[in-house]
Amino acid sequence: MAVQSEKDPLSTEHLQADLKGRSVRGVAVTLTSQGSLFVIQSISTIVLARLLTPADFGLVAMVTSFSDLATPFADLGLSQATIQRKDIRHDQISALFWINVLIGLGLTTLMAALGPVIAWFYGEPRLKAITALVSLVFLIAGIRAQPEALLRRQMRFSALAIRNIASFGLAVSLSIFMAYRGIGYWAVVAVPLTAQFMQMALSWTLIKWRPGWPRRAAGVGSMVAFGGNLAASFLTFGIHRNVDNVLVGWYWGAGPLGLYSRAYSLLMLPLRQLNAPIAGVAVPAFSRIQGNPEQFARYYLRAISLMVWIGAPLFGFLFVGADPVISLTLGRQWREAAPVFQILAISGLGQLVLQSTVWLFVSRGRSDRLLRMLLMISPAIIGSFLIGLPFGIKGVALCYSLVLLMILPWILRYTFRDTNLSLKRLGQVIVYPISLCLVSALLAEMVAHVISLQRETSKLAGIVVCFTAIYSISSLMPRIRTEISGFRDLIREMRPAPEPLPLQPK
């Protein structure tokens, strides 16, 4: 029976026997793949920054500031509805597939038609053609949504990892070739288009499911309502995450926007590497145990503990080493982006924790509460951009970082309602990694002032030594040793559960 369930792309019964092990192994596989993606994307960032200009990146950012707003509606949250649903039928997924395709086609048409308006808004005629090509991502996203959702529902993380590495590897290779040949900003446009097209094609190859014709009696009303709330939530989140680009491009122009967007994109590289793999495993795993509040809370705390232990020293390192990091990765011509990058690094851990709240709402089927929360915090976030705008890109980054950290405790209290989670339980999990990060960053700053290191590599090496020293000494503390033992337990849980012996006939 277990073998039969594995062949059925809609069944999740076979996951229950080893859900914890699958979840932990899924995080390990996805983290490994994200590490590979991080290398690929880092190569892309480093090479393209040297072959292209800030204005090239700024031109594309002007368009993506608008296209990113509509991205959630290409999916309409229906992939998450498929993942979160305990039981689902073939006719229901078929109906959701056709809804995704129609919405994707509509958004592609609408976005292409808005090209002249976007070009007029920024006073840049080249944006018409860029918008027309970028608009195709909506149709591609609509076609790929349901097969990818089924792969995640089945927790087939190894297949997804291989797909993502192959897709981005090809996309980045093509982009670098185009930039080397002098094609300019079109090399930046090529990355998401190529990657998404390859992901779509490989998703259909990997899943043994094909859609049927839509039926009115499929009974997907509740799923569409759930997905609609989720899509509206992602739109709201997208607005307050892209308004800064729109405002900087309109107020300061393509050059400063290129600096700002590259600094933010560089920070998002580690953010995505940490959030994407854990979120990809957490949502389907949490959805399976939503009926057990205490187990649900423990799973969340283990996930957030792992994320903060990795993220805290990383963002502390990026804050202290912002200038050499920017110079070595993007080149000296991008050094004006270093202060922006450093300021945004202050909010890195806050953004990571904020994104984890989405797991809790989605896995519990409470997309309505997620939407309400984002609608309440969006005015504060957008207001921070407006306050900082006259002070340049550093002012925008600083105001955003401070406001996010100020409202984060309220966000968490709201998210934890009706669960066994609390700020106290969360604080007990994250206090040690954050404290160690702050001590390490302070030591690195003090050493940097005492020892004047001129070369970028020497500065980074000094920072690494300071962080390594603090974390090595802390490993002697009993509580830290307990945390390390907990991670050893996680490693042991990565081993697959032994297959049950077949029943012997009497």
C-alpha positions as CSV (number, residue, x, y, z in Angstrom):
1,M,0.0,0.0,0.0
2,A,2.9,2.4,0.8
3,V,4.3,1.8,-2.6
4,Q,1.0,2.6,-4.3
5,S,0.8,5.8,-2.3
6,E,4.2,6.9,-3.6
7,K,3.0,6.5,-7.2
8,D,-0.2,8.6,-6.6
9,P,0.8,12.3,-7.0
10,L,-2.2,13.3,-4.9
11,S,-1.7,11.0,-1.9
12,T,0.2,12.0,1.3
13,E,-0.6,8.9,3.4
14,H,2.9,7.5,2.9
15,L,4.4,10.6,4.4
16,Q,2.9,10.1,7.8
17,A,5.1,7.1,8.7
18,D,8.3,9.2,8.7
19,L,7.1,12.8,8.6
20,K,9.7,14.1,11.1
21,G,12.6,12.4,9.3
22,R,11.3,13.5,5.9
23,S,11.1,17.1,7.1
24,V,14.6,17.1,8.6
25,R,16.1,15.4,5.5
26,G,14.1,17.8,3.3
27,V,15.7,20.8,5.1
28,A,19.1,19.2,4.6
29,V,18.6,18.5,0.9
30,T,17.1,21.9,0.3
31,L,19.8,23.7,2.2
32,T,22.4,21.8,0.2
33,S,20.7,22.9,-3.0
34,Q,20.3,26.4,-1.8
35,G,24.1,26.4,-1.1
36,S,24.6,25.5,-4.8
37,L,22.1,28.2,-5.9
38,F,23.9,30.6,-3.7
39,V,27.2,29.9,-5.5
40,I,25.5,30.2,-8.9
41,Q,23.7,33.4,-8.0
42,S,26.9,34.9,-6.4
43,I,28.8,34.1,-9.6
44,S,26.1,35.9,-11.5
45,T,26.1,38.9,-9.2
46,I,29.9,39.2,-9.2
47,V,30.4,38.8,-13.0
48,L,27.4,40.8,-14.2
49,A,28.3,43.7,-11.8
50,R,31.6,43.9,-13.6
51,L,30.2,43.6,-17.1
52,L,27.2,46.0,-16.6
53,T,26.6,49.4,-15.1
54,P,24.4,50.5,-12.2
55,A,22.1,52.1,-14.7
56,D,21.6,48.7,-16.5
57,F,20.4,47.2,-13.3
58,G,18.3,50.3,-12.5
59,L,16.4,50.1,-15.8
60,V,15.3,46.5,-15.1
61,A,14.5,47.3,-11.5
62,M,12.2,50.0,-12.7
63,V,10.1,47.4,-14.5
64,T,10.3,44.6,-11.9
65,S,9.2,47.1,-9.2
66,F,5.8,46.9,-10.9
67,S,5.8,43.3,-12.2
68,D,6.7,42.0,-8.7
69,L,3.5,43.5,-7.4
70,A,1.4,41.3,-9.7
71,T,3.4,38.1,-9.3
72,P,1.3,36.7,-6.5
73,F,-1.8,36.8,-8.7
74,A,-0.3,34.6,-11.4
75,D,-0.5,31.9,-8.7
76,L,-3.4,33.4,-6.7
77,G,-2.1,31.4,-3.8
78,L,-3.6,28.2,-5.2
79,S,-0.4,26.3,-5.1
80,Q,-0.3,26.8,-1.3
81,A,-3.9,25.8,-1.2
82,T,-3.0,22.5,-2.9
83,I,-0.1,22.0,-0.4
84,Q,-2.1,22.8,2.7
85,R,-5.2,20.8,1.8
86,K,-5.3,17.5,3.7
87,D,-7.2,15.6,0.9
88,I,-7.6,16.8,-2.7
89,R,-9.0,15.3,-5.9
90,H,-7.9,15.3,-9.5
91,D,-10.8,17.4,-10.7
92,Q,-10.0,20.0,-8.1
93,I,-6.4,20.4,-9.1
94,S,-7.4,20.5,-12.7
95,A,-9.7,23.4,-12.0
96,L,-7.0,25.2,-10.1
97,F,-4.6,24.6,-12.9
98,W,-6.9,26.3,-15.5
99,I,-7.6,29.2,-13.2
100,N,-3.8,29.7,-12.8
101,V,-3.3,29.6,-16.6
102,L,-6.1,32.1,-17.3
103,I,-4.9,34.5,-14.6
104,G,-1.3,34.2,-15.9
105,L,-2.4,34.9,-19.5
106,G,-4.4,37.9,-18.3
107,L,-1.6,39.4,-16.3
108,T,0.9,38.9,-19.2
109,T,-1.5,40.9,-21.4
110,L,-2.1,43.6,-18.8
111,M,1.6,44.0,-18.0
112,A,2.6,44.3,-21.6
113,A,-0.1,46.9,-22.2
114,L,1.3,48.9,-19.2
115,G,4.7,49.2,-20.9
116,P,4.1,52.7,-22.3
117,V,2.6,53.9,-19.0
118,I,5.7,52.7,-17.1
119,A,8.0,54.3,-19.7
120,W,6.1,57.6,-19.3
121,F,6.2,57.4,-15.5
122,Y,10.0,57.2,-15.4
123,G,10.6,59.1,-18.6
124,E,12.5,56.2,-20.1
125,P,11.4,54.9,-23.6
126,R,13.5,51.7,-23.3
127,L,11.2,50.4,-20.6
128,K,8.5,49.6,-23.2
129,A,10.4,46.6,-24.6
130,I,11.7,45.5,-21.3
131,T,8.2,45.4,-19.9
132,A,6.8,43.4,-22.8
133,L,9.4,40.7,-22.3
134,V,9.2,40.6,-18.5
135,S,5.4,40.2,-18.7
136,L,5.9,36.6,-20.0
137,V,6.9,35.4,-16.5
138,F,3.2,35.6,-15.4
139,L,2.1,33.1,-18.0
140,I,5.0,30.8,-17.2
141,A,4.2,31.0,-13.5
142,G,0.6,30.2,-14.1
143,I,1.5,27.0,-16.1
144,R,4.0,25.8,-13.5
145,A,2.1,26.5,-10.3
146,Q,0.1,23.2,-9.8
147,P,2.8,20.7,-10.9
148,E,5.2,22.4,-8.5
149,A,2.7,22.4,-5.7
150,L,2.2,18.6,-6.1
151,L,5.9,18.1,-5.9
152,R,6.0,20.1,-2.7
153,R,2.9,18.4,-1.3
154,Q,4.7,15.0,-1.9
155,M,7.8,16.5,-0.1
156,R,9.9,15.5,-3.2
157,F,12.7,17.9,-2.2
158,S,15.5,16.1,-4.0
159,A,13.7,16.4,-7.3
160,L,13.0,20.1,-6.7
161,A,16.6,20.7,-5.7
162,I,17.9,19.2,-8.9
163,R,15.4,21.1,-11.0
164,N,16.3,24.5,-9.4
165,I,20.1,24.0,-9.8
166,A,19.8,23.0,-13.4
167,S,17.4,25.9,-14.2
168,F,19.4,28.6,-12.5
169,G,22.7,27.2,-13.8
170,L,21.5,27.5,-17.4
171,A,19.9,31.0,-16.8
172,V,23.0,32.4,-15.3
173,S,25.3,31.0,-18.0
174,L,23.1,32.5,-20.7
175,S,23.0,35.8,-18.9
176,I,26.8,36.1,-18.5
177,F,27.3,35.2,-22.1
178,M,24.8,37.9,-23.2
179,A,26.6,40.5,-21.0
180,Y,30.0,39.5,-22.3
181,R,28.7,40.0,-25.8
182,G,27.7,43.5,-24.9
183,I,23.9,43.0,-25.0
184,G,23.6,45.1,-21.8
185,Y,20.5,45.2,-19.6
186,W,18.9,42.4,-21.6
187,A,21.3,40.0,-19.8
188,V,19.6,40.9,-16.5
189,V,16.1,40.3,-18.1
190,A,17.2,36.9,-19.3
191,V,17.8,35.4,-15.8
192,P,14.2,35.2,-14.4
193,L,12.7,34.3,-17.8
194,T,15.1,31.4,-18.5
195,A,15.1,30.1,-15.0
196,Q,11.3,30.1,-14.7
197,F,10.8,28.5,-18.1
198,M,13.2,25.7,-17.2
199,Q,11.5,25.2,-13.8
200,M,8.2,25.0,-15.5
201,A,9.4,22.4,-18.1
202,L,11.2,20.3,-15.5
203,S,8.2,20.4,-13.1
204,W,6.0,18.8,-15.7
205,T,8.6,16.2,-16.5
206,L,8.9,15.2,-12.8
207,I,5.3,14.9,-11.8
208,K,3.0,12.1,-13.0
209,W,-0.1,14.2,-13.3
210,R,-1.8,15.8,-16.2
211,P,-4.8,18.2,-16.0
212,G,-8.3,17.3,-17.1
213,W,-10.9,19.8,-18.4
214,P,-12.3,22.0,-15.7
215,R,-15.7,21.1,-14.1
216,R,-18.1,23.4,-12.4
217,A,-18.8,20.9,-9.7
218,A,-15.2,20.5,-8.7
219,G,-15.8,22.2,-5.3
220,V,-12.8,24.5,-5.2
221,G,-14.6,27.5,-3.8
222,S,-13.0,27.3,-0.4
223,M,-9.6,26.7,-1.9
224,V,-9.9,29.8,-4.2
225,A,-11.0,31.8,-1.2
226,F,-8.0,30.6,0.8
227,G,-5.7,31.3,-2.2
228,G,-7.3,34.7,-2.9
229,N,-6.5,35.8,0.7
230,L,-3.0,34.5,0.3
231,A,-2.5,36.2,-3.0
232,A,-3.8,39.5,-1.6
233,S,-1.4,39.0,1.3
234,F,1.5,38.5,-1.0
235,L,0.4,41.5,-3.0
236,T,0.4,43.7,0.1
237,F,3.8,42.4,1.1
238,G,5.0,43.0,-2.4
239,I,3.8,46.6,-2.4
240,H,5.6,47.5,0.8
241,R,8.7,45.7,-0.5
242,N,8.7,47.4,-3.9
243,V,7.5,50.9,-3.2
244,D,11.0,51.8,-2.1
245,N,12.3,50.9,-5.6
246,V,9.5,52.8,-7.3
247,L,10.1,55.9,-5.1
248,V,13.9,55.8,-5.5
249,G,13.7,55.4,-9.2
250,W,11.2,58.2,-9.6
251,Y,12.9,60.6,-7.2
252,W,16.6,59.8,-7.7
253,G,16.8,58.1,-11.1
254,A,18.2,54.8,-12.6
255,G,21.8,55.2,-11.2
256,P,20.9,55.5,-7.5
257,L,18.2,52.9,-8.0
258,G,20.8,50.5,-9.4
259,L,23.0,51.0,-6.3
260,Y,20.0,50.5,-3.9
261,S,18.5,47.5,-5.7
262,R,21.9,45.8,-6.0
263,A,22.6,46.3,-2.3
264,Y,19.2,44.9,-1.4
265,S,19.5,42.0,-3.9
266,L,22.9,41.1,-2.4
267,L,21.4,41.0,1.1
268,M,18.5,38.9,-0.2
269,L,20.9,36.2,-1.4
270,P,21.6,34.8,2.1
271,L,18.0,35.6,3.2
272,R,16.6,33.4,0.4
273,Q,19.1,30.7,1.0
274,L,17.9,30.5,4.7
275,N,14.2,31.0,4.3
276,A,13.4,29.2,1.1
277,P,14.6,25.7,2.1
278,I,13.1,25.8,5.6
279,A,9.8,27.3,4.4
280,G,9.6,24.8,1.6
281,V,9.7,22.0,4.1
282,A,7.9,23.7,7.0
283,V,4.6,24.6,5.2
284,P,3.8,21.0,4.1
285,A,5.1,19.5,7.3
286,F,3.3,22.0,9.6
287,S,0.1,21.4,7.5
288,R,0.2,17.7,8.4
289,I,0.4,18.4,12.2
290,Q,-1.8,21.4,12.5
291,G,-4.2,19.4,14.7
292,N,-1.5,19.0,17.4
293,P,-0.8,22.5,18.9
294,E,2.2,21.5,21.1
295,Q,3.9,19.5,18.4
296,F,3.2,22.4,15.9
297,A,4.9,24.8,18.4
298,R,7.9,22.6,18.9
299,Y,8.4,22.2,15.2
300,Y,8.3,25.9,14.6
301,L,10.7,26.6,17.4
302,R,13.2,24.0,16.1
303,A,13.0,25.5,12.6
304,I,13.4,29.1,13.8
305,S,16.3,28.1,16.1
306,L,18.1,26.5,13.2
307,M,17.5,29.6,11.0
308,V,18.6,32.1,13.6
309,W,21.8,30.2,14.6
310,I,22.8,30.3,10.9
311,G,21.5,33.8,10.1
312,A,22.7,35.8,13.2
313,P,26.4,35.4,12.6
314,L,25.9,35.7,8.8
315,F,24.2,39.1,9.1
316,G,26.5,40.3,11.8
317,F,29.5,39.4,9.5
318,L,27.8,41.3,6.6
319,F,27.2,44.3,8.8
320,V,30.8,44.7,10.0
321,G,32.3,43.7,6.6
322,A,29.9,45.6,4.3
323,D,32.5,47.7,2.6
324,P,35.0,44.9,1.6
325,V,32.0,42.6,0.8
326,I,30.7,45.1,-1.7
327,S,34.1,45.8,-3.2
328,L,35.0,42.2,-3.6
329,T,31.7,41.0,-5.0
330,L,30.5,43.9,-7.1
331,G,33.7,45.8,-7.7
332,R,35.0,49.1,-6.5
333,Q,32.7,51.1,-8.8
334,W,29.8,49.9,-6.5
335,R,31.3,51.2,-3.2
336,E,28.5,53.8,-2.9
337,A,26.2,50.8,-2.3
338,A,28.2,49.7,0.8
339,P,26.5,52.0,3.4
340,V,23.1,51.0,2.1
341,F,24.0,47.3,2.3
342,Q,25.3,47.8,5.9
343,I,22.1,49.5,7.0
344,L,19.9,46.9,5.4
345,A,21.9,44.2,7.2
346,I,20.5,45.5,10.5
347,S,17.1,44.4,9.4
348,G,18.3,41.0,8.0
349,L,17.4,38.9,11.0
350,G,14.1,40.8,11.4
351,Q,13.1,40.0,7.8
352,L,14.0,36.4,8.4
353,V,11.7,36.1,11.4
354,L,9.0,38.1,9.7
355,Q,8.9,35.6,6.8
356,S,8.6,32.7,9.2
357,T,5.2,34.1,10.3
358,V,3.9,33.3,6.8
359,W,4.6,29.5,7.5
360,L,2.3,29.6,10.6
361,F,-0.6,31.3,8.9
362,V,-0.5,29.3,5.7
363,S,0.0,25.9,7.3
364,R,-3.0,26.6,9.6
365,G,-5.2,27.7,6.7
366,R,-5.4,31.3,8.2
367,S,-4.6,33.3,5.1
368,D,-7.3,35.8,6.2
369,R,-5.4,36.7,9.3
370,L,-2.2,37.0,7.3
371,L,-3.8,39.5,5.0
372,R,-5.2,41.5,8.0
373,M,-1.7,41.6,9.6
374,L,0.0,42.8,6.4
375,L,-2.7,45.4,5.7
376,M,-2.0,46.8,9.2
377,I,1.8,47.0,9.0
378,S,2.0,48.2,5.3
379,P,1.2,51.9,6.1
380,A,4.1,51.9,8.6
381,I,6.5,50.3,6.1
382,I,5.5,52.6,3.2
383,G,5.7,55.6,5.6
384,S,9.2,54.8,6.5
385,F,10.2,54.9,2.8
386,L,8.6,58.3,2.4
387,I,10.3,59.7,5.4
388,G,13.7,58.5,4.3
389,L,13.4,59.4,0.6
390,P,14.6,63.0,0.8
391,F,17.7,61.8,2.5
392,G,18.8,59.6,-0.3
393,I,19.1,55.8,-0.6
394,K,20.8,55.6,2.8
395,G,17.8,57.4,4.4
396,V,15.3,55.0,2.8
397,A,17.3,51.9,4.0
398,L,17.7,53.3,7.6
399,C,14.1,54.3,8.1
400,Y,12.9,50.9,6.8
401,S,15.3,48.9,9.0
402,L,14.3,50.8,12.2
403,V,10.6,50.7,11.6
404,L,10.6,46.9,10.9
405,L,12.5,46.2,14.1
406,M,10.1,48.4,16.1
407,I,6.9,46.7,14.9
408,L,8.3,43.1,14.8
409,P,7.2,42.2,18.5
410,W,3.6,43.2,17.7
411,I,3.7,41.1,14.5
412,L,4.9,38.1,16.4
413,R,2.2,38.5,19.2
414,Y,-0.5,38.7,16.6
415,T,0.9,35.7,14.7
416,F,1.1,33.5,17.9
417,R,-2.5,34.0,18.9
418,D,-4.4,30.7,19.2
419,T,-1.2,28.7,19.3
420,N,1.1,27.3,22.0
421,L,3.7,29.8,21.0
422,S,4.7,33.0,22.8
423,L,7.3,35.7,22.7
424,K,8.8,34.2,25.8
425,R,9.3,30.8,24.2
426,L,10.7,32.4,21.1
427,G,13.0,34.6,23.1
428,Q,14.4,31.5,24.9
429,V,15.3,30.0,21.5
430,I,16.9,33.0,19.9
431,V,18.6,34.9,22.8
432,Y,21.9,33.0,22.7
433,P,22.6,33.2,18.9
434,I,21.6,36.9,18.8
435,S,23.8,37.7,21.9
436,L,26.8,35.9,20.4
437,C,26.3,37.8,17.1
438,L,26.3,41.2,18.9
439,V,29.4,40.4,20.9
440,S,31.2,39.1,17.8
441,A,30.3,42.2,15.8
442,L,31.4,44.5,18.6
443,L,34.7,42.7,18.9
444,A,35.2,42.9,15.2
445,E,34.5,46.6,15.1
446,M,36.9,47.2,18.0
447,V,39.7,45.2,16.3
448,A,39.1,47.1,13.0
449,H,39.7,50.4,14.8
450,V,42.8,49.2,16.6
451,I,44.4,47.4,13.6
452,S,44.2,49.3,10.4
453,L,43.9,46.7,7.7
454,Q,44.1,48.2,4.2
455,R,43.3,45.2,1.9
456,E,39.7,44.0,1.6
457,T,40.7,40.3,2.0
458,S,42.6,41.2,5.2
459,K,39.6,43.0,6.7
460,L,37.3,40.1,6.0
461,A,39.9,37.7,7.5
462,G,40.1,39.8,10.6
463,I,36.3,39.7,11.0
464,V,36.2,36.0,10.5
465,V,38.8,35.5,13.2
466,C,36.8,37.6,15.7
467,F,33.5,35.7,15.0
468,T,35.3,32.3,15.1
469,A,36.9,33.2,18.4
470,I,33.7,34.2,20.1
471,Y,31.7,31.2,18.9
472,S,34.5,28.8,19.8
473,I,34.7,30.1,23.4
474,S,30.9,30.1,23.7
475,S,30.9,26.4,22.9
476,L,32.2,25.8,26.4
477,M,29.0,27.2,27.9
478,P,26.5,24.5,29.0
479,R,23.5,26.0,27.3
480,I,25.4,26.4,24.0
481,R,26.6,22.8,24.3
482,T,22.9,21.7,24.7
483,E,22.0,23.6,21.5
484,I,24.9,21.8,19.7
485,S,23.6,18.5,20.9
486,G,20.2,19.3,19.6
487,F,21.6,19.9,16.1
488,R,23.4,16.6,16.4
489,D,20.0,15.0,17.0
490,L,18.7,16.7,13.9
491,I,21.6,15.1,11.9
492,R,20.7,11.7,13.2
493,E,17.0,12.3,12.2
494,M,18.1,12.8,8.6
495,R,18.6,9.1,8.2
496,P,15.7,7.5,6.5
497,A,13.4,5.4,8.7
498,P,13.8,1.6,8.1
499,E,11.3,0.2,5.7
500,P,8.8,-2.1,7.4
501,L,9.2,-5.8,6.7
502,P,6.6,-7.2,4.3
503,L,3.9,-9.3,5.9
504,Q,4.6,-13.0,5.5
505,P,1.7,-15.3,4.6
506,K,0.6,-17.6,7.4
